[in-house]
Amino acid sequence: MTEEQSSEESKSEFETQASQTDIGVVQEFILFLRHNKKWWLTPIVIALLLIAVVAISAGTGAGPFIYTLF
């Protein structure tokens, strides 16, 4: 392969990657878990999301109802 063909190939690959649509954070994270077999991260992420939901909703009118659960 010549240098010119190599640069055309990489440019074509770059253009192909750039023209693809963004898959989103959640789907990208799921693909990461599936590809790297890191399924043990799933419960940690879910627990952190639940804590974040409780922390955010504690500042709203639902705060007194949440505190009665604990």
Buried (B, 14 or more C-beta within 10 A) or exposed (E): EEEEEEEEEEEEEEEEEEEEEEEEEEEEBEEEBEEEEEEEEEEEEEEEEEEEEBEEEEEEEEEEEBEEEE
